[in-house]
Amino acid sequence: MILPVYAFGHPVLRKKCKDIEQRSEALNALIDDMFETMYNASGVGLAAPQIGRPIRLFIVDTVQLDKEGQGIKKVFINAQILEETGQEWDYEEGCLSIPDVNGEVSRPPVVRIKYLDENWEEQIDTFDGMDARVIQHEYDHIEGILFTDLLKPLKKKRVQKKLDKIKQAKIALKYPMVFVR
């Protein structure tokens, strides 16, 4: 089922999310719905707060970015970043909760992360490049951080009018969304 994406300005996007206590059929169904929602919106990642759930869950599919079929398709439950390393690099990011707004964000190229996978098995993995960037972006969501928080001051100022329009629901919709009214 395609779920609506919660738009910039909604308080759920600013919450530090809570751990998921147990595995359930409802959680499995939610993960399936999140993948369907993400693909419908042409995304490469989606975090639970973006669909109105303040829980530590996000999904990533960077396989679709790589012409050689590399990349990852993973579920991250109760994730904790253990380490971020390397010289930060800039890349223009966007977000399904902040449509039509992009900006350069600096992030380290390598991330080491501990999480439960969809089978509820603990994993500790290291990712780099675009995989690391998407993971860091989605991880920020479960910490209540948006990529716009990481923009340089001048760029933040330039996108403010667009952010205000999103808050006021004065945007053309490309997929179902929930706004604060």
N, C-alpha and C positions, 0 to 999 in steps of 0.2 A: 504494500500500500504506500502510495506517495504521501508523505507528510508535509505540512507547510513549514517553511523555513522562517524562523523568527528574525525580524529585521533589527538593524542598528537602532538603538534607543530602548529596546526591551530590556527590563532589569535582569532577566534570566541570563543574559549574555555577560553580565558583570559578576555573577556569583562564582565563588570558589566551590567547585563541585564536590559532592560527597562520594565516598567509596561505595561500590556495589557490594552488598553483603553476601549474596548467594546467587548461584546459577539457577536459571528458571526457563521454562518454555516461553514465558513472556519476554525475557531478555533476548532469547534467540529470535523471536518474531520481530522485536525492535531492531535488532541488528540487520535482519533481512530488509525491513522497511527503510532503514537508514541507507543501505546500499541502493535500493530502488530510488529513493529520494535524491541521493547524490548524483546518480547517473541521469535522472530526469532533468536536473539542474545543470548538467555538464560540469560537475565538480570533480576534484581529485581527492577530496577529504571532506569529512563531516563529523562534527562533534555533537554529543547529546544536547548541550545547551542550545544549539542552533535549531533544535526541534522541540525546545521547551522543557527539556529534562536536565535538571542540575545534578547529573551523575557523571562519574569519571569513566566515560566511554567515548571513544572516537574510532573512526574507520579511515583507511587510506587506500587508494588505488592509483599508484603512479605507473603501472604497467601501460596504461593508455597514453602516457606521455612519451614513451620510449619506442621509437620506430623498430628497434631490434627486440622488442618484447621483454626487455629487462624491466626492472622496477619491482615494486611490491604491491600485494593486495593483502591487507592485514586488518585485524580487529585488535584494538588496544583497550583492555579493561583495567581500571585502577592503576594506570601508568604512573611511573615516577621516573623523571629524568635523573640519571645518576651522574652524567658528565657531558659537557659540551666542549669540544676542542677544535683547534685550528684557527687560522686567521679568518676573521669574519669576511663575508662576501655579500655584496648587494644583489638583490634580485627583486623585480617588480612583482608584488603579491596582490592578490585580490581575495574576495571572500563572498560566499553565497549569501551571508547576512548583510553584506554591504555592497549591493549590486552597482556596477558601473563606476566603482571607485578602485583605483589601483595606486600603488606607491612602492618605492624602493625601501626594502627592509634589510638591515644587516643582521646576519646570523652566522654562527660558527658552522663549518661544513660537516662536522662529525658529531653525532649524538649517540650516547650509550643510554639505554632505557630498559627499565624493568617493568613487566606488565603481565597480565593474564591474557592468554589468547582465547578464541571463541570456544575452545574445549576446556577452558578453565585451568589450563596448565601454565605454570609460571615460566616466563621467558626472560632472558637478559640478552639483548642483541645490540649490536653497533651498526648504525646506518650512516651513509654519507651522501653528499651531493643533494640532488633533488629529493630523494627519499627522506633525508634528514630534515630538509627545509619544510616539507609538508608535515612531517611528524611534529616538528617544533611549532608550526602554525596551529595545528589542531590541539596540541598539548596546551598552548596558550589559552585556547578557548575553555578548557576545563579548569584553568586557573583564573578565569574572569578577565583575561587580557585579549584585546583585539589588535590586529595588525596596525590599525590607525594610531594606536598608542605609541607605536615604535617609529612612526614617521618623523622625519626632521621637521623642525618648527615651521619653516616656510611652506613645505608641502602640506602640513596639517592645515595651515591657514588657507591654502588654495583649494582644499577639498571640503572645507567647512560648509559651504552652501549646498553641496551635494549631500552631505551628511544630514543637514537640516531638512532637506527635501525627503530623504528616506524616513527620518523621524516623523514627518508629517504625512507619510504615505502618498507623497506626490511624485510617484515614479511609475513608469510602465513596468508591468509585471511580466516576467519570463517564466515564472513557476509560482506555485502557491506560497504566499507569505502571510505572516502574522505581524501586525503593527500595534504599537501602543496608541490608544486613542483617548 
